Amino acid sequence: MQLERAGYSTVSQALDFRPGHDFVHEMQAAVSSAARTIAVLSPAYAGSRFGEAEWRAAFAADPSGERGLLVPVRVQPCHPPGLLATRVYVDLVDVDEVSA
C-alpha cells in the first residue's frame, strides 16, 4: 500500500479484520485510534451501510475540518453524501496512477 510505503500506518477491513472478529468492534477501534480517516469517495462507498459511520466519527471529532481528521479522496465520479459534501476532497478521478 502506498501510504505504508510513505511511512504511515493503516487499517483496512480487507487486510486487518480477521475472520471470527466483530466487524463493528474492529471498525470502532480503528476509528478511535486513527490520527486521520480517509474517506475513499465512490458510488460504492456512498452506498455502503458502514461507510457513513466511519466518516461521521472523524467528522464529529473535527466538525470544522480545521484539524484535518477527515480526508476525503474521490476515486470515481460521485457526489459526496450528506455533510461530507461540505468537505474539500482530493480528486483522483481521471488522474493517472503516477500523478495520483
GILINTA-V969286 format. One record per run of one state. SS is the DSSP state (~ for helix, > for strand, _ for the rest). FROM is the first residue (numbers start at 1). TO is the last residue. Records with the same first field share a line. If there is no record, write none. Layout:
SS=FROM-TO ; FROM-TO
//
This chain:
_=1-1 ; 6-12 ; 17-22 ; 34-36 ; 42-42 ; 47-50 ; 62-69 ; 75-81 ; 87-89 ; 92-100
~=2-5 ; 13-16 ; 23-33 ; 43-46 ; 51-61 ; 82-86
>=37-41 ; 70-74 ; 90-91
//
